[in-house]
């Protein structure tokens, strides 16, 4: 991981101490003395997707293949941070595509998901970014991406709904045809 070294910024460390003070805490008490540093280090990790280039992640892992049936990678864990509240959301991503003469190394798909998820996000954009990246680089007949995620901004604050989750999809190319769409969603359930 290429770190942006947020935790070395004296201004950010001081701002976090000021925030702790503003909520009624003593940033110098035993349990909080290193909290600003730990927070910035964690935040740097949670947003390390900005330092990842999907082109570099693919790194030529496209291979000629006469295969023309649907390829699906299901249940890819994802963790992201909501850009509206800076609270995490997490869940699963399912990616399917129909090759058009080329296949991608299967491990590259979760890497692409992670590169976009580890940024400040909204789930809708994240879903589209993954789909568009695969369409651009793989040039398949079509791509389908579905994300199911729990959002702490809905669970811990606001409406405080513990069992609600958001589901988004991005369907491109032949995945927009009813027959392919139906097959994709049936395989995701099965």
C-alpha positions in Angstrom: 0.0 0.0 0.0 1.2 3.5 -0.8 0.5 5.6 2.2 -0.3 9.2 2.1 1.1 9.5 5.6 -1.9 11.5 7.0 -0.8 10.7 10.5 2.3 12.8 10.2 0.4 16.0 9.7 0.7 18.2 12.8 -2.3 20.3 11.7 -4.6 17.3 11.4 -3.4 15.8 14.7 -4.2 19.1 16.4 -7.6 19.4 14.7 -8.5 15.9 16.1 -7.4 17.0 19.6 -9.7 20.0 19.2 -12.5 17.8 18.1 -12.1 15.6 21.2 -12.1 18.7 23.4 -15.2 20.0 21.6 -17.2 16.8 22.5 -16.2 17.1 26.1 -13.2 14.8 26.3 -9.6 15.4 27.5 -7.3 14.5 24.6 -4.4 14.2 27.1 -6.1 11.5 29.2 -4.4 8.1 29.1 -6.8 6.4 26.7 -6.9 9.3 24.2 -3.3 10.5 24.0 -2.6 8.5 20.8 -6.1 8.5 19.4 -5.6 11.3 16.9 -2.6 9.5 15.5 -4.4 6.1 15.4 -7.5 7.7 13.8 -5.4 9.3 11.0 -3.5 6.1 10.4 -6.8 4.1 10.2 -8.4 6.7 7.9 -5.3 6.6 5.7 -5.8 2.8 5.4 -9.6 3.1 4.9 -9.1 5.5 1.9 -6.0 3.9 0.3 -8.0 3.3 -2.9 -7.0 6.7 -4.0 -3.4 5.5 -4.4 -4.5 2.5 -6.5 -4.8 2.7 -10.3 -7.1 0.1 -11.8 -5.0 0.0 -14.9 -1.9 -0.9 -12.9 -4.0 -3.5 -10.9 -5.0 -5.3 -14.1 -1.4 -5.3 -15.2 -1.9 -7.1 -18.4 -3.9 -10.0 -16.8 -6.2 -10.2 -19.8 -6.0 -13.5 -21.6 -7.3 -14.8 -25.0 -10.0 -17.3 -24.4 -12.8 -18.6 -26.7 -15.1 -18.8 -23.7 -18.4 -16.9 -24.2 -20.5 -17.9 -21.2 -21.1 -15.9 -18.1 -18.3 -15.6 -15.6 -19.3 -14.7 -12.0 -17.3 -13.8 -8.9 -19.7 -13.7 -6.0 -19.5 -12.6 -2.4 -16.5 -10.2 -2.7 -16.3 -8.6 0.7 -16.2 -4.8 0.5 -15.6 -2.0 3.1 -16.0 1.6 2.2 -16.6 5.0 3.9 -19.7 7.0 3.2 -18.8 10.4 1.8 -21.8 12.1 3.5 -21.1 11.1 7.1 -17.6 9.6 7.0 -19.0 6.4 8.5 -18.3 2.9 7.1 -20.5 0.8 4.9 -19.8 -2.8 4.2 -21.2 -5.7 2.4 -20.7 -7.9 -0.6 -20.2 -7.3 -4.3 -21.1 -9.7 -7.1 -19.5 -9.3 -10.5 -20.5 -11.1 -13.7 -19.3 -10.6 -17.3 -19.6 -12.4 -20.6 -16.2 -12.5 -22.4 -15.7 -11.2 -25.9 -12.5 -13.1 -26.7 -10.6 -12.1 -23.5 -10.9 -13.1 -19.8 -9.4 -11.4 -16.8 -7.5 -13.1 -14.1 -10.1 -13.8 -11.4 -8.1 -12.3 -8.6 -8.1 -9.0 -10.4 -11.8 -8.5 -9.9 -11.7 -8.3 -6.1 -8.7 -6.0 -6.4 -10.7 -3.6 -8.7 -13.6 -3.7 -6.2 -11.2 -2.8 -3.4 -9.5 0.0 -5.3 -12.8 1.8 -5.7 -14.3 0.8 -2.4 -11.4 2.2 -0.4 -12.3 5.8 -1.2 -14.9 8.1 0.1 -18.0 6.8 -1.7 -21.7 6.4 -2.2 -22.8 2.9 -3.1 -24.4 3.9 -6.3 -21.2 5.4 -7.7 -19.1 2.5 -6.5 -21.3 0.1 -8.3 -21.0 2.0 -11.6 -17.2 2.6 -11.2 -16.6 -1.2 -11.0 -18.8 -1.9 -13.9 -17.3 0.8 -16.1 -13.8 -0.2 -15.3 -14.4 -3.8 -16.4 -16.2 -2.6 -19.6 -13.4 -0.3 -20.5 -10.5 -2.7 -19.9 -12.0 -6.1 -20.7 -14.3 -5.0 -23.5 -16.7 -7.9 -22.8 -20.1 -8.5 -24.3 -21.5 -7.1 -21.0 -21.0 -6.6 -17.3 -23.2 -6.9 -14.3 -22.3 -5.7 -10.8 -24.5 -5.9 -7.7 -23.6 -4.6 -4.3 -25.5 -5.3 -1.1 -24.3 -3.2 1.8 -25.1 -2.2 5.4 -24.5 1.5 6.1 -23.6 2.6 9.6 -25.0 6.0 8.8 -28.4 4.4 8.7 -27.8 2.0 11.6 -26.0 4.1 14.2 -27.7 7.5 13.5 -30.6 9.0 11.6 -33.3 6.3 11.1 -31.4 3.7 13.2 -32.6 0.8 11.2 -30.4 -2.2 12.0 -31.7 -4.7 9.4 -32.0 -2.4 6.4 -29.4 -2.8 3.7 -29.0 -1.1 0.3 -28.8 -3.1 -3.0 -27.5 -1.5 -6.2 -26.8 -2.8 -9.6 -25.1 -1.7 -12.8 -25.9 -3.7 -15.9 -24.1 -2.9 -19.2 -24.0 -4.4 -22.6 -25.9 -7.7 -23.0 -26.7 -7.6 -19.3 -29.4 -5.0 -20.1 -31.3 -7.7 -22.1 -34.0 -9.4 -20.0 -32.8 -12.9 -20.7 -29.2 -12.2 -19.6 -30.4 -10.1 -16.6 -32.6 -12.9 -15.5 -29.8 -15.5 -15.8 -27.4 -13.3 -13.9 -29.8 -12.7 -11.0 -30.8 -16.3 -10.9 -27.2 -17.4 -10.6 -26.6 -14.9 -7.8 -29.4 -16.5 -5.8 -28.3 -20.0 -6.5 
